[in-house]
Amino acid sequence: MQAKRGFVPKDERYFSPTALGTLRMASQHITYLIDNGYDLKQASTFVGDHFQLSERQRVAIMRSVATSEQLAGRRAKEIPIERIGGSEVWIDGFNTIITIEVMLAESTLLSCMDGAVRDLASLRGTYRLIPASTDAVRLLFDLLRDAGIQAATVLLDQPVSNSGRLKGLLDDLGRAYPFALDTRVQGGVDRSLFGKEHVISSDSVVLDHCASWVNLARRCLELTGRQAIRVW
């Protein structure tokens, strides 16, 4: 069991001050390419080879950058957490909770061009509860309670291992909070969030297709005093 979510010892070298200078230069090249119609993965491969970036560095850039059109759309749909009182929120469960777990572990987080905070945990369908899971859920629920929401629906990807265990934790802890909680384990979580209002996620595809979103991970970052790196 990994007790420190998202921790990779080589990150100290991959994201050192010198490395960040190189990554920001590479990001400028990639941003230019994707703004002119190039595929993000192809642009990352081409530029990453040129700058001899590691796979983890390339992933960090790919998760951080976006086209001008994407940035404009995401910013226009972002709703401050102060304005969600009395509403229902839709939560991309694994996406949100894993990011908060990484934050609490003080592992590498990315401050991205669209303002979202993203992690590099790359669990790829595998998930285990760790001690920080309880703290992450409580922090999430505390923020929702303080925002005065009426209801929260948490969607968990069915193919991910231990989704049922995480649902149990969410349901158990949720009983102490005043808002209505509906936790669902299902397939196609991303698509289920398309068109929804007040979505809590940092998934780029979700942000591009939801009706509005709340940057809750950014608020968590501010409250915990943790740091996120900028590679662009």
N, C-alpha and C positions, 0 to 999 in steps of 0.2 A: 504494500500500500504506500502510495506516495503522499507523505505527510505535508510536503511543501509544494503545493500545486504550481506547476509551470516553471519550476526552478531548473535551470540549465547552467552548470558551472562556466561553460565557455562564453556565456553572455557578457561577462566582464570584459572579455576581449572583443567579442563581436560588436559591442555597443560602447566601446571606450570613446573618449573625446575625439581621438584621431579617427577611429572608425566611423563615428557619426558624421564627421566632415565628408568622408567619402560617400557615405550613404545618402547624404543630402544632395550631393552632386549627382549621384546616380538617379535619385528621385526626380530631379529636375529634368533629366533626359527622358525618363519614363513618362512623366506627366506630359511633356511635350508630345511624345509619340501617341499616347492614348487620346490626347485632345485632338489629334489629327487622324483619328480613326483606326489606329493600330490596336490589336488585341492585347490586353494587359499581360497575359501569360507570355505571349511571344515577345513583347517589349521587355519584360522582366528578364527573360532568358538572354536576349541580345545584349542588353545593357549590363546585366549581371555577369555575363561572361567577360565583357570588356573590363569591368572593374574587379573581376575575380572575387565576387561575393560568395559567401557561403549560402547554402540553401535556407538557413534560418534568417539570414539578412535579407534575402530576396523575398521571403514570406512577409517579413516585417514591412518592407516597402509596399508590397502588393496589398497588404491590409490597411496601409496608411493613406495611399493616394487615391484620387478619383478625378474624373473629368470635370471641367468647368460646369457642364450641364448637370452632372450628378450633384455637385456641390450646391448649386443654386436650388435644385429640387429638394434636397435634404434640409437645407437651411430654411426654406420656405415652409416646410412641414413640421419643424421642430416646435414643440410646445413647452414652455417653462413648467417645471414641476409645481410652481405656485399656482398654476391655473387649472389643475386637474381635480380640485376639490369637488366632491359630489358626483364624480364620474366613475365609469368602469374602465379599468386598464387591462390590456392584454399583454401577457409577459412571455417572451421567448425564454423558457425556463432554463435549459442548459446553458444557452448563450449568456444569460445574465448572471446566473449563480456561479458558473465557472470563472467569469471575469472577476467577480467579487472575491472568490476564493484566492485567485492569483494575487489580487490586490492585498488581501490580508496577509498573504505569505511574503509580501514584498518581493515577488518575482517580477519579471519583465512585463511592463505594460506599455502600450503605444498610445500616444496622443496624436490622433489622426487629423487629416485635413478637414474633414467634415465636423470636427468637434467631438466625435465619438471616441470612447476609450475601448481599445481592443487588446486581447491577450495573445500569447503565442503558445498556449497550452497544447494545441493540436492533439486532442485525445482520440480523434478518429473513430468515434463510435464506442469507445470504452470509457467507463466512468465508475469510480468507486467513491463512496462517502469517506470523507476524512474529517478530522476534528474541526477544521475550519468551515465545514459545510454548515454546521449548526449556526455558527456566528454569521456566516454569509446570509443565510435565510433570515435570521433575526434582523440584520442590518437592512435588508430589502424590505421586510415587513414594517420595520420601524419608520422608514422613510415614507412608505405608503400610508401608514397610520397618521403620521404628522402632516401629510399632504391632504388628509381628509377625504380619501377616496371612498366611494360607496361599495365597490365590488372589484375583485381581481380574478381574472382567469389565467391560470398558468398552464402553458402547453409544454409537454415533455415528449421528446422524440421516442417513439416506441422501439425502434431498432437499437437504441443505445442501451448498453448493459446497465443494470441496476436502476433503470428508470422507475421501477416500482418502489424501490427503497427510497429514492429521493421523493417520490410522491408521498410516501408514508411520513417522511420527515416534515414536508411542507404542511400536510394535513394536521399533524400533531401540533406543530408550533403555531399554525394558523388559528387554532381554537382560542388563543389568548388575545386575538386582535378583533377590533370592532367591525371590520368590513367583511362582506360575504366573500368566501374563497371557493373557487371551483378549480380543482387540479385535474388535468386530463392527460393521460398517456395515449398518444396516437401517432399515426404516420403523417407525413406531409405537413409538419408544423410551419415551415416557412410559407407555404402557399396558403395555409389557414389564416395567416396574419395579413395577407394581401387585402388592401381595402379597409382594414380596421383602423379605428381612431384610438389614440392614446396607447400606442404600442411601445413596450419597453424592450428594446433590443439594440444591439450594435451591428447586427448582420447587414452587410451592404445591400444584399438583394432585398431583404425585408424593408430596409429604409427607403429603397427606391420604389417599392410597390404598396406600402401602407398609406393610409390617408393622413396620419399624423403620428409623431413619435415623441417620446420623452427621454431625455438624455440622463437617465438615472445613474448610470455608471460614473458619469462626470461628477454628479453630486456626491456619490460615495467617495470618490477620490478627494474631493475638497474636504469632506468631513473627517476622513481618516488621516489626512495629511500625507498620504502616500505620493510617490512621484511616478510620472509617466514620461517616457523618452519620446523625442520627436526626431524622426528619420527623414523628414522632407524639408 
